[in-house]
Amino acid sequence: MLKITWKMYYLSSLFVFVSLLLNFLLIKSPILYIALGLAYLIYFSFFAGNFFFMRFEFYPKLIFGFLMLLSCFSILGSISYYLYKLSNPIIIFIIIALPIIYGIKLLKYPLGIAIDKFRIDKNFIIRLFLVIVYFVFLVFSLKYLNSKATTDSINTPWKLISANFFVLYFVMSIIILFISYISKSKYILVLLSVHFAFSFSIILIIYKLGFGYDPHLHIASEKLIFLHGMFLPKPPYYIGQYSIVVILTKLFQVPVMFFDRILLVFCASLFLPVSIYMFLKDKLSYKKFVVFICILLFLLFNYSNFTYTTPQGLANLFLIILIFLSTLFSEYKNIYVAMIVLAFSIFMLHPISGIPAFLFLTLFFLWNSKIKIKKVIFYSLSAISCFMMPIAFLIFNYFKKLNLDKLGQESGLNLFNTINPLHLFYVRFINIYDFVYLYARNINLLILLCAIFGTVLIIKSKELKEYFVYIVMFVILLINYAIMINYLRFPFLYEFSLRIFNMAFYFVLPIIFIFFGYMINRIFYYKNNFRAFFIILFAILFTVSFYVSYPRSDKYENFKGYNVSASSQKAVEYIENNFSKFDYIVLSDQSVGASLIEKYGFRKYYGDEFYYSLPTNIRGNIYSNFLDILELDSNKQDIINDAKDKTGAINVFVVINNYWNPSDKIMSDLKKSAKKWTDIDNGKVFIFEY
């Protein structure tokens, strides 16, 4: 057994700090930045794990230690930002101070590291062969995906990818399921994390310039903090993610975009398998393969939130980890500190997840306390909390003084219909998409049924008290959702309410996995042919979930968002290089605005209007002028004049991408009224000057 005392720890820490400082001031080697950055994260993640999770096994201690390290970056970085700014001296202080704190526990409890003996069992050769085959397929898949990576505007990655790729993913899923079935070692978790990472990374690989609209705004904000330590006005949220990205970027000295893009995919693939494992290994008295297969069943859900980095996605991930961690409280009482730290980090990432996180902790600790009137307080607080999210939005509106009179009317599916058996989605099977959407459109109902069956199991085993808080949180958030969609007006209300609806299901995940464990254990009591059938069925459903977790354009759905393209970037550069001295606004879709913001930042406003049209869900802004221009029968000149009147700008540029369905007719009309027009990148984008 390797034993580490506090003296050994602090001497080795000093060596790491001095090496980092020397490389930063004198050597400036890119390779050393990466090597020392990795050494810092791995070494101090383990001791952070020892500080917060002393009784955990080696691998979970390392992984959860990394989670705590990121959480502390998030909290300390956010506090520094709001009080002053996230400057280089403060980042250096955070990087040095945290390891010093993590070593305090060694003063009383020296750390012993036991190295497991390597054992070869009868299935070792089979497992090794299957792992090699899996990685051969993985390398082939990654090379194929990389060959399809694009800088063009697309609305779905599947437009570029052959149907044979899904066959390959299906085969890889069968292999990983079978490896899990014959494995006993907890280190199979590493391989499960690899499969999670592969499943989550299609957007990361295919979209060379990034996906969506919001991520480009976040990258622009992170660049400003990286260069200047802050930007004004200081946003009331998101700083948790910005702090993590900026601190990691300073540590490794790589472009800001690198850590922003990989952060959520990497964290989700690392934290989710270990969190589910720690919950199930003690809660289920089944063989280990049941736990490993249950972990993979997370891939049955739509995991689109974890395929590209956003503060909301990262906050949701941390919330799920908090929920699973809380199930360990009865056995590991000291993890309450880690739970509180994680809740603060979630709030710094995004308050929509942070408010439920703090409410959950309050109810959880209250329910597990010995206060005499705890039930009265618990039920009273639960009742009040049914209104917490609408109240939070109203308070935000009070301070921001949003003009709700100009708010566009939102419409969308009432999500209660997705869990109502009377609204079951069913079609005749004509092609594969019918089966795909039979699963995708009914997934919420299936999840609810799994939660109900899991609740029946815990009632039968007399464990309802242990899981009661999770059920209460589920009900509270559904009530909050119902109030919001019926009585609240707010920008992007449908999107925010959707997040709250989905968040409700996070709180019953432990109950769902109890049902999964029972189901897998029962299934694998039967003959081998029956087991093989379910392995194939799970692999098919993994493949379906893999498909529907990304934007799609097929007979059922047509995703309307287009990514930032190289052509959009060239259009922005053309306008900025030739007309930056002039007074102008640009009417364009959000991908062009995202290109501008990522490269040039938020440099110019006309009152409340940004000089590139951006979707804000407020009626009458210049983005609505752009949408009016896309109407075939609209009077283009009148629309241009209206945009000028709103902003006072002298010049107006209209940017049209060629992926709009009636783009030829729109551009033909614009050419008649424009003073001048220019095509970019062989007609992929047209710029019209007024």
N, C-alpha and C positions, 0 to 999 in steps of 0.2 A: 504493500500500500504506500502510495506517495503522500507525504504529509507536508502541508504548506503552513508555515507560521506567519505571523504578521510581519516579522522582519524580512522574511523572504519575499513576501508579497509587495511590500513598499519599496524594497530595493529593485525588484523587477519592474515595478511601475515607474520608478524614477528613470530606469534605463529606457523604457518606452517613451516617456515624456521628453527626455533629452534627445533621443533619436529623432522624434517628430520635429522638435524645435530646430535641431541642426539642419535637417533636410529643408525645413521651411525657410530658414535664414541664409544658409550657405550652399548646400549641395543642390537643392531644387531638382531632384531626380524624379521624373514621373513614375518610374518603376518603384522607387522607394516610397513615394506617396501611397501607391496602391498597396504595397507589401505592409507598410507600417499601419495604414488605415485598417487593413484586414486583421493585423495582429491586435490592434487596439480593440476592435469590435468583438473578436472572438474571445480574447483573454478577459476583458472586463465584462463581457456578457455573462461569462461563467461565474464571476465573482458577484455580479449583480444578482444572478440567480441564487447564489449561496446566501446573499444578504436577505432576499425576500422569500426564498423557497428552500430553506436549508435542508429539509427532510426529503426533498425530491431526488429522484434518480439522476444520474449524470446528464443524459441527453435532454430530458425535460427541463432540468435546471439550466442548461445552456440556452435552450430555445426561449424559455420564459424570461431568462436574464436579459436576452437581447430585446425582448418586448419591453421590459422595464427600463432598459437603457434608452430606447426610442421614446418611451413615455416621459422619462425625465428630460430628455432633449425638448420634447414638445412643451412641457410645463414651464421649465426654466427659461426656454427661449421665448415663450409667449409673455411671461411676466416681464422679462427684460425688455421686450419689444414695446409693451404697453407703458412701462414706466419710463423708458428712455429709447433705446434702439438695440438691435441685435448686431453690435459692432464686433470687430475682431478681438479686442481685449475681453469682452464678455464671453465670446465663444471659447476662447482659450481657457478662461476661468471655468466654464461649464465642463469642458473636456478634461480638465485636471481635477476639479473638485469632486465630481461624481465618483471616480475610482477611489479617491481618498475616503469618501463616506462608505463605499462598499467594503472597504477593508476593516472597518471598525469592529465587525463581528469576529474577525480573526484574533483580536486582542484577548477574547475570552474563549473562543472555540476554534482552535487550529483546524484547518480543513484537511481531511483525509480523502484521497481519491483512490478508489479501488478499481483496478483494471480487470475487466471480465476476462476469464479464460476463453480462448477460442476453441469451440467444440465443432466437430464434424459428425453430423448424424446421418441417418440412412437417406434423407432427402437432400443432402447438401449438394450432390452432383447435379441433381435435377434442378434445384433452385439456381445454382450457378449457371447452368446452361440456359435456363429461361431468362435470367437477368441479362446475360450476354445477348440473347435474341432480342429482348426488349430494347436494349440500348442500341443495337444495330438498327432496329425499326425507328427508334427515336432520332438517331443521327440522320437517317434517310429522310424522315419527315421534316426535320428542321432545315435540311438543305433544300428540300422541295419548297417549303414555305418561304425561305429566304429568296429563292429564285422568282417567286411571285410577288415579292415586296414592290410597292409602287409609290410614286410621288404624284400620280394622277388622282383626280376626284372620283371616288366611288362611294356608293351608298351601302355596300355590303362586301365583306371580304370574300364571301362565297362566290361572287361573280368571277373571281380569278382562280378559284381552286377546283380541281377536278373532283367528280363524285367518287372516284377511286380512293381519294384521301380519307373519306369517311369509312371505307372498308378497312383501311390501314388502322385508323383510330379504333375501330371495333375490335380488330385482332389484338391490338396493344392492350385494350381493356380486358379482353379475355385472359391474356398473359398475366397482367397485373393482378387480376382476381384469383387466378390459379396459384400464383406465387404467394399471395396472401393466405390462401387456403392451406398450403403446406408449410407455412412459416411459423416459427415459435419465438424468434428473437424480436425484441422491441426495435431493433435497428432496421427492421423492414420499414419503419416510419420514414427513413431517409428516401427510400424508393417511392413510397406513397407521395411524399412531398414533390418528388420529381414529376410524377404523373399529374399531380395537381397543377404544378407550374406549367407543364406542357398544355394542359387543358385550358388554362387561364391566359395563355400568351399569344393567341392568334392576332389580336389587334396590335400588340407590341411588335410583332414581326412584320405583318403585312403593311401597316400604315407607317411608312418611313418618316413622315413629317408629323406624325401624331394624329390622334383621333378626336373628333368632336369639336366643340366650341369652348366650353368652360376650361378644359385642361390648358389651352393656350393662354387664357387669362391668368391662370394660376402660375404658369411658368413665367409670364411677364412680371408678375408680382414678386416671385421668388428671385428673379434676376435683379430687381430693384433693391431688395433687401440684401442680396449678396454683395452688390456694389456699394450701396449707401447705408445699409443697416436699417432702413425704414423707407416708407413712402407715405405721403399724405393724400387724402385723409386716412387715418389708420382704420382698417376694417374691423368690425366687431366680432369677426369669426375667421376661420381658416388658418390663423396664425400658427396653430399647432402643427399642421402639415408643413407650412412654410419654414418653421423653425427646424424641423427634422431634416428637410431637404437642404437647407442652407448650411446647417452644421455638418452634415455628411459631405456636402460639396466642398466645404472649406477643408475638411479632414483629408479628402482624397484628391482635391484639386483637379476635378473633372468638370465638364460643362454641367450647368444646373439641370438641363433637360434630362441628363442620364438618370439621376436619382429620382427625379419627378416621374419619369415614365415607368421605371421598374419597381418603384416602391411598393405599391399595393399588390401587384402580382407576386412579388417575392415574399412579402409578409404573409399574404393569404396562404400561399402554398407551404410556408414554413410553420405558421402558428396553428392552422386549422387541424391538421392531422394529429399533432401533439395534444392539443386541447381536448379533442374528442377521445383520444387514447386515455388521457389521465382521468377523464370522467368515467369511461366504460370499464377500465381494467379492474376497478374496485367495486363498481356498482353491479357488474354482471358476473355471476359465478359460472361462467362458461369457459370453454377453451379459448386460447388466445386468437385463433384464426377467426373466431366470431367477431372479436373486437376489430381486427384488421379489415375484414370485409365491411363491417358497419361504417368504418371511417370512409371507405370508398363510396358508400351510399350517399354521402354528401353531394356527390356529383350527379345525383338524380334531380337535384333542385336546379332552378335557373340561377346561375352564378354570374350573370352579366355585370353586377355591381363590382365584381372583383377582377374584371378584365382590363381595366385602365384606371389610372390614379385620379381620384378626386378626394377632397376633404371628407365629403359625405361617405364615400365608399370606405375610406380608411377608418372613419369613426364607426361605421357599421361593423367592420371587421373587429375592431377593438371591443365593441359592445358584445359581440358574439363570444369573444374570448372571456370577457368578464362574466358572462352568464355561465359558461362552462366552468370557469374557475370557482365561482360561488358554490357549485355543487360539491367542491372538495372541502368546504369550510368545516364540516362536522369532524373531519379527520385531521385537517391541518389548520388549527385555529389561528396560527400566526399569519396566515395569508391575508387577513383583513387589511393589513397595511398596503399590500400590493393591490388589492381590490380598490382601495380609496385612491391610490396613485393612478390607477388605470382609469377610474371614473373622471378624475380631474383632466387627464389627458384627452379623454373622449370629448369633454366639454370644450377644451381648447381647439380640438379638431373641427367640431361642428355642434352647435347647441341643440339642433333637432335630435341628435342622438345623445347629447350630454344631459339634457333635462330628464329623459327616461332613465338614463344610467344612474343619476343621483337619486331619483325617486325609487328605483329598484333597490339600491343599496340601503336607503332609509327603511323601506318596508322589510327588506331582508334581515337587517340587523335588529329591527324592532320585533319581527316575528320570532327570531332566535334568542331574544333577550329574556330576562327573568322579571321584567317590570310587571307589577300586579295588574295594572289596567292596560296592558299592551294590546289586547284585542279591541278595546274601545278606541284607542288611538289609531290602531292599524286600520280598522274599518272606516273611521272618520276620515283619515288621510286618504284612503283609497277612494272614497266617495268624492272628496274635493278634487283629487287628481284626475278624475274623469273630464275635467275642464281645463287641465293644465296647458295643453298645447294651444287651444284657441286663445286662452288668456295671454300666453307668451307672444303669440302673433299680434294681439291687440296692443300689448305693451310696446312691442317693437314698432308698430305703426304709430303709436303715440309719440315716441321719441323721434322717429324718422319723418313724421308728418307726411306720409304718402297721400297723394291725391287719388283717392279711390273712385272719384267721379269719372276719371279718365281710364279706369281699368277696363280692359277688354273682357267680354263675357267668355268664360271658359266652359267647355263641355268635355265630357269624357265618361268612360264606363264607370258606373257605380260598382266598386269592387266587391261589395257584398254579393253581387250576382255571381261572382266567380267561386263562391263557397256555398251557393244555394243549389241543392240537388235538382230543384225544379228548372234551373237554367243550365243543366248539363249540356255541354257542347258535344254533338254527335253528328257524324256525316257518313254517307255510304263510302266504302273503300273503293276508290277508283285508281288512285295512285299513292305513292309513298307519302306525299304531303298530307293526305287525309289522316294517316296514322300518326304522323308527327304532331299535327295540331290537335288530334284527339287527346294526346298526352299533354301538349303544351297549354291548351286552353282550359284543361281540367286540373292542372297541377295544384292550384290552391285548394280545391276541394279534396284532392288526394292527400295533401299535407294535413288538412284539417281532420280527415278520417284517421290518418296515422296518429295524430295527437289524441283523438278520442279513444282509439284502441289502446294507446299507451297509458292514458288516464285510467282506463278500466284495469289494466295490469297493475298499476301502482295502488289502486284502491283494493284490489284482491290481495296484494302483498302487504297491505296496511301501511303504505308509505305516503299516503296523500298529504299528510302534514309536511313532509320534507319538500314536496313540490308545489305546495299551495300558492306560494308567492309568485311563482312563474305563471300559473293559471290566472291569478288576479291581474298581473301586469298585462297579460294577453287581452283580457276583457277591458281593462282600463284604456289601452291604446285603441282598441276597436271602437269604443265609445267616443274617444277623442276624434277619431277619423269621421264617425257619423256626424258629430257636431260640426266639424270643420266644413264638410262638403255641403251641409244643409243651411248653415247660418253665417258663414264667414266669407268675406270678400278680401282677396289678397292677390298680389301678383304671383303668377305661376302656382296658384292654389292646388290645381290638380296634381302637379308634380310633387309638391310638398306633402299633400295628403296621401299620395301613393307611398311615399317613403315611410310615413307613420303606419300605414296599413301593413306594409311588408315587415316593419320593425316588430309589430305585434307577434308575428310568427317566430321571430328569433327567440322569444322568451319560452316557447314551448319546444324548442329544439331538443333539450335534454329528455323530455317526455317522448318525443318522436324517436330518439335513438334508443330509448328503453324498448320501445316496440320493435325497432329494427333488430336489436339484439335477440329478443324473444323469437322473432320471425326467422332469422338466420339459423339460430340454434335448432328450431323445429325442422326447418328445411333440410338441414344436413344430417338429421337422424335417418333419413330415408336412403334408398339405394343410390349407387353412384350415378346411374342414368338420370335420376331426378335432380341430383346436385348439378350435373352437367347442364341440364335444361335451364336451371335458374342462373347459372354462371353466364350462359348465352343470353338469357333474357335481360339480366342486369347490364351486360355489355351493349345490348341493343338500346336499352333506355339511356345509358351513359352517352351513346352516340347521338341519340335524339336530343338530349339535354345539351350536349356540346353544340349542336346545330342551332338550337333556339336561344342559346345564351349570347349570341352575337347578332348584329343587325342583319335583317333578311329582306330579300325582294323575291317573292314567289307568288303563287296563286292566292295565298291567304293574306300576306302582309307585304307592304312596300315602304320600307324605311326611307324617310324623306331627307334625312341629314346627310350632307356630303362633307368629307374631310378636307382639311387644308391641302391644297395641291401646290406643286412647284409653279404652275401657271398663275395661281392666285398670288403667290409671293412675287412673281415677276411683275404682275400688274401693279401691286403696291409699290414696288421699287421704282417702276416707271413713273408713277404719279409723284412719289416723294422726290425723286431725283430731278424732275422737270418742273414741278409746280410748288415746291415747298415754300417758296417766298410769297405765294399768292394766297388770297383769302378764299377758301373753298371747303365744300363738304363732298362726301362720297356716298352715293346710294348703291348698296351692294348687298349680297347675302352675307350671312354671318361668317362664312369661311374666309372671306376677304378681310372682314374686320378682325378676325382672329389672327390672320397673318400680320396685319399692321400692328396689332397690340403686342404680339410676341416679340417682334423685332424692334419697334420704336416706342412701345409703352403707351401710356395714356397722356399724350402730349397736348391735345387741344380740345377745348370745349366751346360751344356756343350756348351760354347759359347752362341749362341742364342737359343739353344735347351734345353727345360726343360727335366728332366730325366725320366719323364713319358710322353708317347706320347699323344699329345693333338691336336684336330682339329683346324687348323689355316687357312685353305684354301690356303696355300702356297705349291706349288709343291715341292716334293723332301725332305720334312721334315720326321722325323721318324714316324709320324702318317701315312704317305703314305706307309711306310714300313709295318706297321701293316695291312693296307688295302690290301697290296700285299699278305701278309701271308694268308688272308682269301680266296684268289683265289685258287681254288681246284688244278689247274695244275702248281702252282708256285713252284720254287725251294726255299725251306725254308732256306737252309743253305746260299745260295747266298744273300738272303734278309737280313739275320742276319749279314752277313759280311759287307753288305753295311751300315747297321745301325751303326756298330762298326766303320767303316771308317769315317762316318759323325761326330761322337761324340768323338771318341778316347776312348770310354768305353771298359773295358776288358770283362765284363760279360753282358749278355743280358738275360732278363726274358721275356717270352711271356705268357700273361695271356689271356685265352679263356673262355668266359662264355658259358654255355650250351644252351642259347637261340638262338644262331646263327643257321640258318636252316641247313647248312652242317657241324655243329660243330663236329660230330662224325668222318667224313672223314678228316677234318682239324687236329683234335687231333691225329688221327691215323698216319698221315704223320709226325706230329711234334714229336711223340714218337720215330720214327725211327732215327731222326737226333739229338734229344736233349740229353745232357749229363745226365740229370736227370729230372724227372717230379713228381709233387705232386698234388693230388686232394684235394680240399677244400670243406667242407660242403657237404659231401656225393656226390661229383661229380658235384656240381653246378658250380664250377670254377676249372680250371686246370692251374697249373703254370709249364712252361717248362723252364729249365735252360740251357743256352748255354755259 
